[in-house]
């Protein structure tokens, strides 16, 4: 089974997908005139817009939900794997993916907002919705929805849970060994599993509002705490920092592990971590209450920076400064190109990061990684559930037999349990298949959408023109020639009707009301 999973993973993550991801990012960067740079100040401003309603969440809450999916195991174990298999130069390619991917994130998240719908008292959207409404390809929409449910409901939760279990045992040991159907499992790992399942059940049975309220508190706190720990290590080793950056950049082109390994692992782990182009971000983006779709697109572009340029870089600097890493060779004989630590240390795990923090902070550092990883992984599992739920809701619109959301909740909890007790390498390969499936469909789809309708680019230009003109920001898809954006058409009609029917107040009354 493991050999089959590895073979499928190799086919999906061929060079074609790697260069497609980079190409899509470059394509949208040029079309938006590098909006990820030009609108950086606007991104920061929009983060704290407080628009929310009974049907939608605020931009910041949507960012938090999206970041809960982006900031996860990929930021700790994924960065370690990129360095371990691709060498330090893989980090450079993670940066490239983040910079270019920010424009892809803008495009897909703006599309999520443009073509969102209101169902059962809440906003929903994502690739399935914009493939149907913009491309008119219902089969592609259904294909993405099915792949997203399989990936986010079955394949990906196990990766997060597995890393939590490994980090937990790294700190507390295995405990007593318990015989299960999957072999012997440490009792401490089972305790961690029980805690995750109890808290997970409480939150996912509460819907998007409960998920948003939880993540908007936890995500900023955990990311900031993690970055502070990294900054302490950096400041204590300032003399090493220039050399580390030089190592990352030079190794990106004269790679220790080979140029192909550096770019391959950097792109793969970059996409796994920041999810740009993967099609997951638009689900949270569509749930936001905003005045214009481009606003949430820009906010989601910023989330890619937070994930890769801040959190992933923090992990990389900690590992490289403390030299708590190995780099494996291209051969399968277990040889190392670089070996600084015990050869038995598992590369696809949080061990590099835990050892880096342990070397500076002792047991506190190791425990901190365990706690951070718990929250990183847990909030990511919440995001995966929401994505699976949204795509189940989409499929339920088209098939007479509804898929009960209760089933999705039980399945995702079962996969968390399965991932916790299995080997890391096997679980990562399964997760990569899930990421790759969604990325193939979504990137091809959003490139096709540009050639069909260019809605994300039209949306950005409209927003920029309204900013220059000043006054209230609104979105009129009909004026822009964007079809099937029915949510926004109805919303604009209601606003216009309200403006016409609302009686004009006498100046004196208006003045009295203000005072």
C-alpha positions, 0 to 999 in steps of 0.5 A, a space after each residue: 500500500 505504501 509503495 502504491 501511495 508513493 508511486 501515485 504521489 510521484 505521478 501527481 507531483 511531477 515537474 509539470 505541476 511544480 512548474 505549473 504552480 510557479 507559472 500561474 503565480 508569475 502569470 497573475 503577478 504580471 497581470 495584476 502588475 505585482 499587486 502583492 507589492 503595490 497594495 501591501 499597505 492596503 492589505 494591512 489596512 483591510 486586515 482590520 476592517 470590522 464588517 461582519 453580519 449574521 451571514 458572514 464573518 469579518 475580513 480578519 476572521 476570514 484571514 484567521 480561518 484561512 491562516 488556520 489552514 495555511 499555518 500548520 504542520 507544513 510550517 514546522 515539519 514541512 520546512 524541516 522536510 524541505 531542508 532535509 530532502 532538498 537542502 537549505 536552498 529549498 527555502 529560497 524556492 519556498 520564498 519564490 512560491 510565496 511571492 508569486 503565489 500571493 498573486 495566485 491567492 489574490 486571483 482565486 480568493 477574489 473569484 471566491 468572493 465574486 461567485 459566492 452564494 448565500 445558503 442556509 443563512 451563511 455565505 459559501 463559495 470556492 472553486 466548485 462555485 466559480 468553475 460552475 458560474 464562470 466557466 459553466 463547467 459543472 463537471 469540473 466543479 463537481 470534480 473539484 468538490 469531490 477531490 476537496 472532500 477526499 483531500 480535506 476530509 480524508 487525506 490531509 487531517 492525518 498529516 496534522 494529527 501525525 505531527 502532533 503525536 510525534 511532537 507529543 512523544 518527543 516531549 513526554 516520551 511514549 509512555 506505556 505501549 498499548 497494542 492496537 489494530 495498527 500495532 503498538 502505540 504509546 499511551 501518551 500519543 493516545 492521550 494527545 489524540 483524545 484531547 484533539 478529538 474532544 475539542 475538535 468535536 466541540 468546535 466543528 459541531 458549532 459551524 463557521 462562526 465558532 470556527 472563526 471565533 476560535 481561530 481569530 484568537 488562537 492563530 495570531 497568538 500562536 504565530 506571534 509567539 512562534 516568531 518571537 522564539 525564532 527572533 530570540 535565536 536570531 538575535 543571539 546569533 546575529 553574527 551567523 545570520 548573513 552566512 545563513 542567508 548566503 547559504 540559502 541563496 547560493 544553495 538554491 542554484 548550486 544545491 547540495 541535494 541537487 538543483 531538482 531536489 531543491 526546487 522540487 521540495 521547496 515548491 512542494 512544501 511551499 504550496 503545501 504550507 501556504 496553499 496558494 493555488 491549491 484552492 483551499 483559501 477561497 472557501 474562507 474568503 467567500 465567507 467574509 463580509 466585504 464591500 468589494 471582492 478585491 478587498 478579500 483577495 488582497 487580504 488573502 494574498 497577505 496571508 501567504 506572506 504571513 505563512 511563508 515569509 514569516 512563519 516558515 522563515 522563522 523555522 528555517 532560521 532556527 534550524 539552520 542557525 543551530 545546525 540541527 539538521 541533516 540532508 539526505 543524498 539522492 541515493 536510497 542507501 541512507 547516506 547523508 550529504 550533510 549530517 549534523 545530528 543523529 542519523 535516526 532522526 526522522 526528517 519528515 517530522 518536527 524533530 529538527 525544529 524541536 532540537 533547534 529550540 532545545 539547543 537554546 531553550 532546553 526542555 522549555 523550547 522542546 515543549 514549546 514546539 509541542 504546544 505550538 504544533 498542537 495549535 498549528 495542526 488543530 486549527 488546520 484540521 478545523 479549516 480542513 473540516 470547513 472546506 469539506 463541509 462547503 464542498 459537501 454543501 455544493 454537491 448537495 445542491 446538485 444531487 437528490 440524496 444529500 450527504 449528511 454533514 454529520 458523516 463528514 464530521 465523523 470521517 474527519 475525526 476517524 482520519 485524525 485518529 488514523 493519522 496519529 498512529 501511522 508512520 510519518 512518511 506514509 501519511 505525508 505521501 497521502 497528504 501530498 496526493 490530496 494537495 496535488 489533486 486540488 492544485 491540478 484542478 484549481 490552477 488549470 481552472 483559474 488560468 482557464 477563467 482568465 482567458 474566458 472572462 478575466 473577472 479577477 483582473 477586472 475586479 482589481 482595476 475597478 477597485 483601484 479606480 474607486 480608490 482613486 475617485 474616493 467615496 464609498 466602495 461598491 461592486 457592480 458586476 453587470 457594469 464590468 461585464 461579469 456574469 452570474 455573480 448573482 449575490 452581488 447583483 441582488 445586493 446592489 439592487 437592494 442598496 439602490 432600492 433602499 436609497 430610492 425609498 428612504 425618505 430624505 431627512 430635513 437638514 435640521 433633523 439630520 443636524 439634530 440627530 448628529 448632535 
